[in-house]
Every structure is written in C-alpha cells, then in structure tokens.
C-alpha cells in the first residue's frame, strides 16, 4: 500500500508565453494604436444627422 500523495492543484489558466519587447520599441505602442483605432472609428463616418439643428 502506498501513502497518500497529494497531486498539484490544476492551474487556473494555462501559462502563456510572455510578450517579448523588441529593443527600441515604444512600450506604449499598444495604447497609441488603441487610441488611433478609436479615433478613426469615431471620425471616419459622417456626423449623426439627428444631432444637427434644422
């Protein structure tokens, strides 16, 4: 008979490889790209006609 050996608890989520940063890359590149994506989505369409006075 073997003594009880507890197993390791399962990790809550699989470990993903950490993002690697290239030398000379702006650390805020993702924030900058997100800003411009949102700006473009707002300004790349005609203005709402319901908001313009008659």
C-alpha positions as a LaTeX table, in Angstrom:
\begin{tabular}{lrrr}
\hline
Residue & $x$ (\AA) & $y$ (\AA) & $z$ (\AA) \\
\hline
Unk1 & 0.00 & 0.00 & 0.00 \\
Unk2 & 1.36 & 3.44 & $-0.91$ \\
Unk3 & 0.95 & 6.51 & 1.29 \\
Unk4 & $-1.34$ & 9.30 & 0.11 \\
Unk5 & 0.49 & 11.75 & $-2.14$ \\
Unk6 & $-1.45$ & 14.93 & $-2.96$ \\
Unk7 & $-1.25$ & 15.97 & $-6.57$ \\
Unk8 & $-0.52$ & 19.52 & $-7.63$ \\
Unk9 & $-3.72$ & 21.56 & $-8.00$ \\
Unk10 & $-4.55$ & 22.49 & $-11.59$ \\
Unk11 & $-3.51$ & 25.97 & $-12.58$ \\
Unk12 & $-6.45$ & 28.39 & $-13.03$ \\
Unk13 & $-5.38$ & 29.09 & $-16.61$ \\
Unk14 & $-2.68$ & 27.79 & $-18.90$ \\
Unk15 & 0.54 & 29.72 & $-18.80$ \\
Unk16 & 1.06 & 31.74 & $-21.94$ \\
Unk17 & 4.43 & 32.95 & $-23.15$ \\
Unk18 & 5.16 & 36.50 & $-22.04$ \\
Unk19 & 5.16 & 39.15 & $-24.73$ \\
Unk20 & 8.67 & 39.92 & $-25.76$ \\
Unk21 & 9.61 & 43.53 & $-26.29$ \\
Unk22 & 12.00 & 44.35 & $-29.08$ \\
Unk23 & 14.89 & 46.67 & $-28.49$ \\
Unk24 & 13.91 & 50.24 & $-29.33$ \\
Unk25 & 10.16 & 49.51 & $-29.42$ \\
Unk26 & 7.90 & 52.07 & $-27.78$ \\
Unk27 & 6.41 & 50.45 & $-24.65$ \\
Unk28 & 3.18 & 52.39 & $-25.24$ \\
Unk29 & 2.69 & 51.18 & $-28.81$ \\
Unk30 & $-0.48$ & 49.25 & $-27.91$ \\
Unk31 & $-2.00$ & 52.22 & $-26.11$ \\
Unk32 & $-1.20$ & 54.50 & $-29.04$ \\
Unk33 & $-2.68$ & 52.07 & $-31.56$ \\
Unk34 & $-5.84$ & 51.66 & $-29.47$ \\
Unk35 & $-6.28$ & 55.44 & $-29.26$ \\
Unk36 & $-5.97$ & 55.90 & $-33.02$ \\
Unk37 & $-8.29$ & 52.98 & $-33.73$ \\
Unk38 & $-10.99$ & 54.53 & $-31.54$ \\
Unk39 & $-10.39$ & 57.98 & $-33.00$ \\
Unk40 & $-10.68$ & 56.62 & $-36.53$ \\
Unk41 & $-13.90$ & 54.76 & $-35.74$ \\
Unk42 & $-15.45$ & 58.00 & $-34.44$ \\
Unk43 & $-14.22$ & 60.34 & $-37.17$ \\
Unk44 & $-14.29$ & 58.12 & $-40.25$ \\
Unk45 & $-18.06$ & 58.36 & $-40.67$ \\
Unk46 & $-20.40$ & 61.21 & $-41.47$ \\
Unk47 & $-21.76$ & 63.11 & $-38.47$ \\
Unk48 & $-25.04$ & 61.96 & $-36.97$ \\
Unk49 & $-27.87$ & 63.86 & $-38.63$ \\
Unk50 & $-30.08$ & 63.58 & $-35.55$ \\
Unk51 & $-27.69$ & 65.85 & $-33.62$ \\
Unk52 & $-27.54$ & 68.68 & $-36.18$ \\
Unk53 & $-30.06$ & 71.53 & $-35.78$ \\
Unk54 & $-32.61$ & 72.02 & $-38.55$ \\
\hline
\end{tabular}
